[in-house]
Amino acid sequence: MAVNSTVVLTLILLTLMFGAGVTSSVLGFTTGREALKGTTQPDVRPSNNAGTGKQGTAASKEQVSILKETDILKTVKARIEGRDPDKKTVGANTKADKASSKSATAKKTATPNVSAKFPLNSRDGGVTLEVSATSQRSNSMLLDVSMKNEGSQAVRFLYSFLNVTDNQGRALSATAEDLPAELPPNGQVYYGTVSIPTALLENAKEVSLTLTDYPGQKLQLQISGIPVAK
């Protein structure tokens, strides 16, 4: 029986292809093995350090210590406050508290008891003008003022004639509120306020009031040494 040449040629090609594949596989394996020679997988088994104490000691030194959350928060707070968290602050805090206490005591000692100066008053012709207190409200200093007439005749006042000066001699603008234009001779006390803009009181420590009647201008009611409210 004659052998078909096509079949023979096909078998030869298949044999060559198979041989080439095997040869390539062998060469690739050999080349890879040579390239990885000397490279080993790291041994991470826990039993490696159990036999020798030295290896365990070296490994423990290389381990990263985990900080507590509270310690981290204390360190961050100290950095924000500008303190060194590594230094002891007990002594510093004690000194700071003592200094703060001394400063507060000094302030209390240096601050005059202005309330002890009140009331301040002036009397002329049976008419009394009195300042009982000072205070700050918004952008004004307020003087609590009262007036009474124990004379025999009613007295009229024009409060645009109210003269206000500071301890440096500067004339200040002031507004009188709730004070009567005519003060009857009944001895009744009338209350009101005198408002002075704080912008005019820069560097002033005291103010003075001067008020006269209208139109006769016979009375001279003057109060000085009124402390400026801070």
Secondary structure as GFF3:
##gff-version 3
##sequence-region A 1 230
A	DSSP	alpha_helix	5	35	.	.	.	ID=ss1
A	DSSP	three_ten_helix	46	49	.	.	.	ID=ss2
A	DSSP	alpha_helix	53	62	.	.	.	ID=ss3
A	DSSP	alpha_helix	69	80	.	.	.	ID=ss4
A	DSSP	alpha_helix	90	110	.	.	.	ID=ss5
A	DSSP	three_ten_helix	114	117	.	.	.	ID=ss6
A	DSSP	beta_strand	120	124	.	.	.	ID=ss7
A	DSSP	beta_strand	127	137	.	.	.	ID=ss8
A	DSSP	beta_strand	140	149	.	.	.	ID=ss9
A	DSSP	beta_strand	155	156	.	.	.	ID=ss10
A	DSSP	three_ten_helix	159	161	.	.	.	ID=ss11
A	DSSP	beta_strand	163	166	.	.	.	ID=ss12
A	DSSP	beta_strand	171	172	.	.	.	ID=ss13
A	DSSP	beta_strand	175	177	.	.	.	ID=ss14
A	DSSP	beta_strand	182	183	.	.	.	ID=ss15
A	DSSP	beta_strand	190	197	.	.	.	ID=ss16
A	DSSP	three_ten_helix	198	201	.	.	.	ID=ss17
A	DSSP	beta_strand	206	211	.	.	.	ID=ss18
A	DSSP	beta_strand	221	227	.	.	.	ID=ss19
###
